[in-house]
Amino acid sequence: MSLPLTLDEKDKVADIIRILFSDNTIERKKAHINQQTIVALEMALNAIDKCNHDMKILITQLVGGSALISKG
């Protein structure tokens, strides 16, 4: 069992949610932020990181492919 989040921790989590999801209503919901919120936020950050990595690979492949087409 983990300890309840401090107000400072809830503020920081709310800031991250506000930035990532443009959620301006999070201020009213801050009292409900808990460990489950953090787990969900970590999952979202991991998904964003994977998407970013996959997009870098895709763009590299597209740029490489366009170079072959222009030469060929």
N, C-alpha and C positions, 0 to 999 in steps of 0.2 A: 504494500500500500504506500502510495506516495503522499507527500505533504500537499496541502492546498497551495495554489499559486498565490504569490504576493501581489499586491496592487501594481507594483513596478513591473513584474513579469507579465501581468495581464495587459498593461499598457504597451509593452514591447510586442507582445503577440498581436494585439489590436493594430499596432502600427504596420506590422508585416502584412496582415490581412488587408488593411486599407490600401497599401501600396500595390500588392499583387492583384487584388480583385476589384479595385476602385470602389470599395464598399464604405460609403460614408455613414452607413447606419450602424457600423460596428460599435460605435461609442455607446449606443443604447443597449447593446448586447454584451458589453464587456463583463458584466457581473456573471455571465454564464460561461465564460471561457474557463476550460478545465483541461485535464490531461488528455481527454479524448480530442479536444480541439487541437492540441499540440501534435498528437499522432496524425490527425487528418492533415494538418499543415505540413508536417514532415513528408507525408505521402505526396502532397501536391508539389512541394519543392523538388522531390525526387523525380516526379513526372515531368516537371518543367525542365530540369537538368537533362533528362534523357531526351526530351524533345529537342532541346537546343543542340545536343550532341548529334542527334540524327539529322537535323537540318544542316549542320556544318558538313556532314558527310555528303548529303544530297547536293548541296551547292558546289562542293568540290567536284563531285562526279559530273554535275551539269556543266561546269566551267571546263573541265577536262574533255567532255564529250563535244562541246561546241568548238573546241580547238581542233579536234579531229575532223569535224565536219568542214570547217573552213579550210583545212589543208587538203582534204580529200576531194 
